[in-house]
C-alpha cells in the first residue's frame, strides 16, 4: 500500500483524532508518548477530542488521580505524559535540555550553587505531600534570598522539573500547584538508555506516523544521532516508504479507509497533529503557515477538514455558552460547513456548554 496520498488521513487515525479511543485520558497520553500542554485548557481538549464522549472534567480528574502528569519532558516545553512514563522520559531527555539551556542560565545569573540551594528549599517546602502554587514557590526562593525576577523563577522551576525533582500537582481553584515528583508518582518506572530510546521512537512513529526522522528529532529534542539510533532499534515494529527522497515510518497496522464523507475537527493550539512534526506540508498548505504560526512560538487553534488545515478558530466563554469564531483560509462548500458545525458541537459537549457560532 502506498501512503503518498494518505499521509494526512493516516496521521488523523494513528493520532486517534479520526478514531477516538474508548480508553482513559492516561491511555491516550501514553499512546501519543506526550501531549504538548503549554496551553493548559487547550491541552485538555487535545486529549478529550481523542476520547469517545469525554468531558473536560474527565481529563482534569486524570491529573488529580495522577494517571497523567504535567511537566517539561520534551523540547523544554510543558507536556502531559503518562505517570508511568514520566521518570524514564525525564532521565532520557532532561540532561540534554538542561545542557541546551546553559546560555540562558548564564544570562539569568543562575549557577550550580543557586540550583542546589533551590533544590534543597523545594525538597523541604514540598515534603510530606504539600502542594504549592507558583507564587508560593517563588516566595520560598525569595525568602531565602534567591531572586525570581526577570524569568529567573520559571527557569528555576523548569530546570528542577527536568531534573525530576518537581512536577505539577492538582489545580487549586484556577491556580496550578507544584509537588515533589517522587511523592506524586512514586511508581514511575526507569529504563536503561537504549531501551528508553527505542520505546520513545516506537511510541512516536506508531502514534504520529507516517513521519520522517527529522520530525522525530524535532518532536523529541534528541540529537539526530540519538534519534537515528532509536529508530534503528524500533524499526522491527514499523514499516517504511520513500516519498520524494524522504523515508517515512509508520505502524504496520494500516487503518481502514474512510467512507468519503467530509470530516472536520477543531484542534487546540499546539495540537500534536501540527506541533508533532518539523515538516507540516502534508497537512498545511505553505500559503497558510503564517495564519497558523505567526511567530513567537505560538501555534494557533486550527480547523482541519479531510486532513487539511482549512482555517483557524478562537473561543470566547460567555455566561452559559461558548462562542466559536472561525477564520477560514478559503470558502467552504455546504458539506464541509456541515462537518465543521458538528465538530463545534462536539467541543461544546466537552465543555458542557451550548455553542454559538459566529461566521465572519
C-alpha positions in Angstrom: 0.0 0.0 0.0 1.3 3.5 -0.8 1.0 6.2 1.8 1.8 9.0 -0.6 -1.8 10.4 -0.9 -2.8 9.4 2.6 -0.3 10.8 5.0 -2.8 13.2 6.5 -5.6 10.7 6.9 -3.2 8.1 8.4 -2.0 10.6 10.9 -5.5 11.5 11.8 -6.3 7.9 12.5 -3.0 7.0 14.2 -3.2 10.1 16.4 -6.7 9.0 17.5 -8.3 12.1 16.1 -10.4 10.2 13.4 -10.7 7.1 15.6 -11.1 8.2 19.2 -10.1 5.9 22.0 -12.6 4.1 24.3 -10.0 4.1 27.0 -8.9 6.7 29.5 -7.0 10.0 29.3 -3.9 8.2 30.5 -4.3 5.7 27.7 -4.4 8.5 25.1 -1.4 10.3 26.5 0.5 7.0 26.8 -0.3 6.2 23.2 0.9 9.5 21.9 4.0 9.5 24.1 3.5 13.1 25.2 0.9 15.9 24.5 2.1 19.5 24.5 0.5 21.3 27.3 1.8 24.8 27.2 -1.8 26.0 26.7 -3.4 24.1 29.6 -7.1 24.4 28.6 -6.2 23.6 25.0 -4.3 20.5 26.1 -7.3 19.2 28.0 -9.2 19.4 24.7 -6.3 17.8 22.8 -6.9 14.7 25.0 -10.7 15.0 25.1 -11.1 15.1 21.3 -9.2 11.8 21.1 -11.6 10.1 23.5 -15.1 8.9 23.0 -17.7 11.1 24.8 -15.1 12.7 27.2 -15.8 15.9 29.0 -13.3 18.3 30.4 -13.8 17.1 34.0 -12.7 13.6 32.9 -9.3 14.9 31.8 -8.8 17.1 34.9 -9.7 14.1 37.1 -6.9 12.1 35.4 -4.5 14.8 36.5 -5.9 14.8 40.0 -5.8 11.0 40.1 -2.1 11.1 39.0 -2.5 8.9 35.9 -1.1 11.7 33.8 1.4 14.3 34.8 2.3 17.8 33.5 5.9 18.7 33.4 8.8 19.7 31.0 10.0 16.4 29.4 10.4 17.2 25.7 11.9 20.3 23.9 12.0 22.3 27.2 8.2 22.7 26.8 5.3 21.7 29.0 3.7 18.4 28.2 1.3 15.9 29.6 2.8 12.4 29.9 1.5 9.2 31.4 2.6 8.8 35.0 4.3 5.5 34.3 6.5 7.2 31.6 7.5 10.5 33.3 10.6 9.2 35.0 12.3 7.5 32.1 11.4 10.3 29.7 13.0 12.9 32.0 16.0 10.7 32.5 16.4 10.4 28.7 15.7 13.9 27.6 16.2 16.1 30.6 20.0 16.3 30.7 20.1 17.3 27.0 17.5 20.1 27.6 19.4 21.3 30.6 22.7 21.4 28.6 21.0 23.4 25.8 19.8 26.0 28.3 23.3 26.7 29.7 23.5 30.0 27.8 20.1 31.2 29.2 21.2 30.2 32.7 24.3 32.4 32.4 22.2 35.3 31.1 20.0 35.0 34.2 23.0 34.5 36.5 21.7 31.1 37.6 24.7 29.0 38.6 25.1 25.5 40.1 25.1 26.8 43.7 21.7 28.6 43.1 20.1 25.5 41.7 21.5 23.4 44.5 20.0 25.8 47.1 16.7 25.9 45.3 16.6 22.1 45.2 17.1 22.0 48.9 14.5 24.6 49.6 11.8 22.9 47.5 12.6 19.5 48.9 11.9 20.8 52.3 8.9 23.0 51.4 7.1 20.3 49.5 7.9 17.3 51.7 5.0 15.3 53.0 2.7 15.8 50.1 2.5 19.5 50.2 1.3 21.4 47.1 2.4 25.0 46.5 1.3 27.4 43.8 3.9 29.1 41.6 3.7 32.3 43.6 4.2 30.3 46.8 7.2 28.5 45.2 8.6 31.9 44.3 8.1 33.1 47.8 10.1 30.1 49.1 13.0 31.3 46.9 12.7 35.0 47.6 12.6 34.3 51.4 16.0 32.6 51.0 17.5 35.5 49.1 17.1 33.9 45.6 15.6 36.5 43.2 12.8 35.2 40.8 12.8 38.4 38.8 13.2 38.6 35.0 12.1 35.0 34.3 14.6 33.6 36.9 11.8 31.9 38.8 10.2 30.0 35.9 13.7 28.8 34.6 14.5 27.5 38.1 11.2 25.6 38.2 11.7 24.2 34.7 15.3 23.1 35.5 14.3 21.3 38.7 11.4 19.7 36.9 13.7 18.4 34.1 15.9 17.0 36.9 12.9 15.1 38.2 12.6 16.9 41.5 9.2 18.6 41.0 6.2 18.4 38.7 2.8 20.0 38.6 0.2 18.7 41.0 -3.6 19.2 41.1 -5.1 22.6 40.5 -6.0 24.7 43.5 -9.0 26.6 42.1 -7.6 28.1 38.9 -4.0 28.0 40.3 -1.6 25.3 39.3 0.5 23.7 42.0 3.8 22.0 42.3 4.7 18.8 44.1 7.6 16.5 44.6 7.7 14.1 41.7 8.8 11.1 43.8 5.9 11.6 46.2 3.3 12.4 43.4 4.1 9.3 41.2 6.4 7.1 43.2 5.7 4.1 40.9 7.1 5.9 37.8 9.5 3.4 36.1 13.0 3.8 34.9 14.7 2.3 31.8 18.1 1.7 30.5 19.1 4.3 27.9 18.9 2.1 24.8 15.5 0.7 26.0 14.2 4.2 26.6 15.4 5.4 23.2 13.7 2.5 21.4 10.5 3.0 23.4 10.3 6.7 22.6 10.8 6.0 18.9 8.3 3.2 18.8 5.7 5.4 20.5 6.3 8.3 18.2 6.2 6.6 14.9 3.3 4.4 15.9 1.1 7.2 17.1 2.4 10.0 14.8 3.4 8.1 11.6 3.8 8.5 8.8 6.7 10.6 9.9 10.3 11.1 9.0 13.4 11.1 11.1 13.7 14.9 11.2 10.1 15.0 12.6 11.2 12.7 15.4 14.3 14.8 16.1 12.1 17.9 16.4 9.4 16.3 18.5 11.7 14.6 21.0 14.6 17.0 21.3 17.1 14.2 20.9 20.3 14.7 18.9 20.0 13.4 15.3 22.5 10.6 16.1 20.5 9.5 19.1 17.2 9.7 17.2 18.6 7.6 14.3 19.9 5.0 16.8 16.5 4.9 18.5 14.8 4.4 15.1 17.1 1.7 14.2 16.2 -0.3 17.4 12.5 0.3 16.9 12.4 -0.4 13.1 11.2 -4.1 13.5 7.9 -2.7 14.7 7.5 -0.2 11.8 7.0 0.0 8.1 8.7 2.5 5.8 8.2 4.1 2.4 10.3 6.6 0.5 8.4 9.6 -0.9 10.2 12.3 -2.9 13.5 11.2 -1.4 12.4 11.2 2.2 11.8 8.0 4.2 8.6 7.9 6.2 8.0 5.4 9.0 4.6 4.3 10.2 3.0 1.4 12.1 2.4 -1.9 10.4 -1.3 -1.8 11.1 -3.0 0.4 8.4 -6.4 1.8 9.4 -9.4 1.3 7.2 -10.2 3.9 4.6 -13.0 6.4 5.4 -16.4 6.3 3.7 -15.6 9.5 1.9 -17.9 11.8 3.9 -16.3 15.1 4.9 -14.7 15.1 8.4 -13.9 18.2 10.4 -12.0 18.7 13.7 -11.4 21.7 15.9 -7.8 21.3 17.1 -6.5 23.3 20.0 -3.4 25.4 20.0 -0.2 23.3 19.8 -2.1 20.1 18.9 0.1 17.1 18.1 -1.4 17.0 14.6 0.7 20.0 13.8 3.3 20.5 16.5 4.4 16.9 16.4 6.2 17.4 13.0 9.0 19.6 11.7 7.6 19.3 8.2 3.9 20.1 8.2 3.3 20.4 4.4 1.3 17.2 4.3 -1.5 18.8 6.3 -0.8 22.6 6.0 -0.5 24.4 2.7 2.6 26.6 2.9 0.5 29.6 1.9 -1.3 29.5 5.2 1.6 28.9 7.6 1.6 32.5 8.9 -2.1 32.3 9.5 -1.5 29.4 12.0 2.1 30.2 13.2 2.8 33.9 13.0 6.0 33.5 15.1 6.9 33.9 18.7 6.5 30.3 19.5 2.7 30.3 19.1 0.7 27.7 17.1 -2.9 28.7 16.8 -6.0 26.6 17.2 -6.9 25.2 13.7 -9.8 23.7 11.8 -8.9 20.5 10.0 -11.2 19.3 7.2 -10.4 16.0 5.5 -7.0 16.1 6.9 -6.1 19.6 5.8 -5.8 22.7 7.8 -8.6 24.9 6.3 -8.8 27.6 9.0 -8.2 28.9 12.5 -10.6 29.4 15.3 -10.9 31.1 18.7 -13.3 30.6 21.6 -14.8 33.0 24.0 -16.6 31.9 27.1 -19.7 33.9 27.8 -22.3 33.3 30.5 -23.9 29.9 29.8 -22.3 29.4 26.4 -19.0 29.1 24.4 -18.7 31.3 21.3 -16.6 29.9 18.5 -15.4 32.2 15.8 -13.8 30.6 12.7 -11.3 32.3 10.4 -11.4 30.4 7.0 -8.5 30.4 4.6 -10.9 29.9 1.7 -14.6 29.4 1.1 -16.2 26.1 2.2 -18.9 24.1 0.5 -22.1 23.1 2.3 -20.8 19.6 3.2 -17.6 20.9 4.7 -19.5 23.6 6.7 -21.9 21.0 8.0 -18.9 18.9 9.1 -17.5 21.9 10.9 -20.7 22.6 12.7 -20.8 19.1 14.0 -17.2 19.4 15.3 -18.1 22.6 17.0 -21.0 20.9 18.8 -18.6 18.2 20.0 -16.4 20.8 21.6 -19.4 22.3 23.3 -20.3 18.9 24.7 -16.7 18.5 26.0 -17.2 21.8 27.9 -20.8 21.1 28.9 -21.9 24.3 27.2 -24.1 25.2 24.2 -22.2 26.6 21.2 -22.7 29.9 19.5 -21.1 30.1 16.1 -20.0 33.4 14.7 -19.5 33.5 11.0 -17.2 36.3 9.8 
